[in-house]
């Protein structure tokens, strides 16, 4: 029996179709909120903007109550109930005439806010209905949740959960909590408040499918800050004193207590049923009745440690009014505001497929073999079988844009430095030291420009200004598919995985001929549909990032690191490296170059544009990951650990694996084949030859300036056909080999931020925005500790092109494009 290592230590791929985040995301899975807080704040730290309170109220609050109604509430509700006293600038809450001190506990100090909230809630607000939410003081209440991790508490919240009859207690549910709150007596504990309120909102947005956005409130001493979270960005207001400016607190509470549920972030098109199932309302257009789909069970639910992003959810559903009952798959995702939907992209792709095969005078002879191979498939319309069948879809409203004057902020979760205060931002005299602990802790301070002495001396990436980001709003998109599928990452037998990966070459060939690149091939979006009891039909899904190729003239790929598409495990080498593989060699330059105006070859220096071979390379990485990570076998599992990482920078081990040989990094006593499990060892030769062909083709295509020529990719497609034909000839009994299920975004229990998993310091953005960036801001002088990075490995010298040719000469004669492909 071969030695094994625990499956939890093996690199794992994402479940289902949620394998396509714009930036690496970690999956909290079953970890408790306190345990994953370090990872949450590490990922959320780069998602925030800060703005003035007025700008926050205008842009993010449900609505901004008018001053007349606020004063009317004070006069007719708060003062008669002895909750407020004074007039004009001397107006104060009776229980908070001065900033809280340390004479009482936090629980006791802030419990009177519940009485304030109750009195405001009794106000008769013209043209605004009182909602079902109430302010509750809840420092000891456990929060019930249907997903794992709910071991945390909040100090207070606005919730719709009713009091338990005969008591002053409530049974708190995550789905009922509209606004979590955290309190601290000292401003020096602001970072702790920030960490807890953001973690609570991460949990809310993970659990409740209805939530489009959420709010939060934190209080330190008398300083209150407001929080907002959406799938495009998060925002925090500058703090204000609710003691010296009590009308602002009244206005905030009125906005929450008299808001509609939609204004509080609950999607009116989704209903949470009594049995905790969801019913989705899918509008069908003007004058047409909506269609309703109710969840049976989740297929993909991703407990992300970050609110920002696509947050793909996939459900097995049935149509409520169908008779007989019809079952479907519903995909719920947030995409960029200006992005085309999957339905629109699929329609355009199908049109280009039929246009290519409808040409009477082919424009590309190099694609002739593929044209002939799939002519009948296109003529019969059966090419559509390789893609999901859409039943209906709907595009929701976009998330809101950032507030006017908002600027990025970092360091919200860093331990603060206390600075004595000379004055307070109020007309009142500052309170005596016995009345509380106030400071300017957390006041945003601009990061020194990188060209200044201070900026240039910084070696901490987290202190550097971020690349431009526009915080593009996202829109909610729901699409219903007819087929219920299994992702290739969830298939449990090696033979089935190989069959499905071989089949996926067909839709990729169709896309090549039609001039489309997928740009997001992963184990989660290559799906298998059970067309009969004995065979699977591949379905290529997740077309959100697919684009026509070549791109328009003058197109420049963005340098924004967040625009990297794909799952890091399966990202192509050049995409991770951010430059093409081609290297200068001795025949690239001569004395005549001095007289040439072409000092640089643009295709070598440009940002890498995703091309057809990149899609194929992702298939190769999926097969390599299946062989080395999903089969429990210690030698190959250990070999794979440094290669398959959830980061979007190219690790040395991965670089060696692709540019040198699969045996790179393996001790001299054995080659790559010897590391594979016994039945799969002959795969090693096929995988290595596939790598060599890709490596050589990458270099030749750039050198020959053929990157934009579709026909230049036909040869590598033929080699992938040969690769799987060679695999089929392997005699060993590899087909029944069992595979483990896996997920690469899982994060271990973390109690120390320095041990949070690496997520690549360069990925500071969330989408491909072009708007100019506001000045970056730091929330404190203390910066987050560096996240541990993988141990660096010595990168061996890359082979010259001549050396590569000598290696490959037995398989392919120099300068020829043999159709023989892989040698037998």
Secondary structure, DSSP 8 states (H G I E B T S, - for coil): ------GGGS----STT----SS---B-TT--HHHHHHHHHHHHGGGEEEE-HHHHHHHTSS----HHHHHHHIIIIITTTTSEE--GGG-EETTBSS---SSS-HHHHHTHHHHHHHHHHTS--TT----S-EEEE-TT--EE-SSTT-----SEEEE---B-TTSS-B-EEGGGEEEEEEEESBGGGHHHHHHHHHHHHHHHHHH-TTBSEEEEEEEETTEEEEEEEESS-EEEE--EETTT-HHHHHHHHHHHHTS-TTTTTB-TTEEE-TTS-EEEEE--STTS--EEEEEEEEEE---BS-SSS---EEEEEEETT-SS--EEEEEEEEEETTS--HHHHHHHHHHHHHHHHT-SS-S-GGGHHHHHHTHHHHHTTGGGGGB--EEEEEEEEE-----TT-EEEE-TTS-------S--SSSS----GGG-B---TT--EE---TTSHHHHH---GGGS---------EEEEEEEES---EETTT--BHHHHHHHHHHHHHHHHHHHHHTEE-----TTTEEEEEEETTEEEEEE---TT-EESS--TT------GGG--S-GGG--HHHHHTS-S----GGG--GGGGG-S--S-HHHHS-----HHHHHHHHHHHHHHHHHHSS--HHHHHHHHTTS-S-SS--HHHHHHHHT-TTTTS-TT--HHHHS-GGGTTHHHHHHHHHHHHHHHHHHHHHTT-TT-GGGGHHHHHHHHHHHHHHHT--SS-TT-B-----TTB----SSGGGS----TT---SS---S-----EES-SS------------------HHHHHHHHTTTS-TT---TT-S--
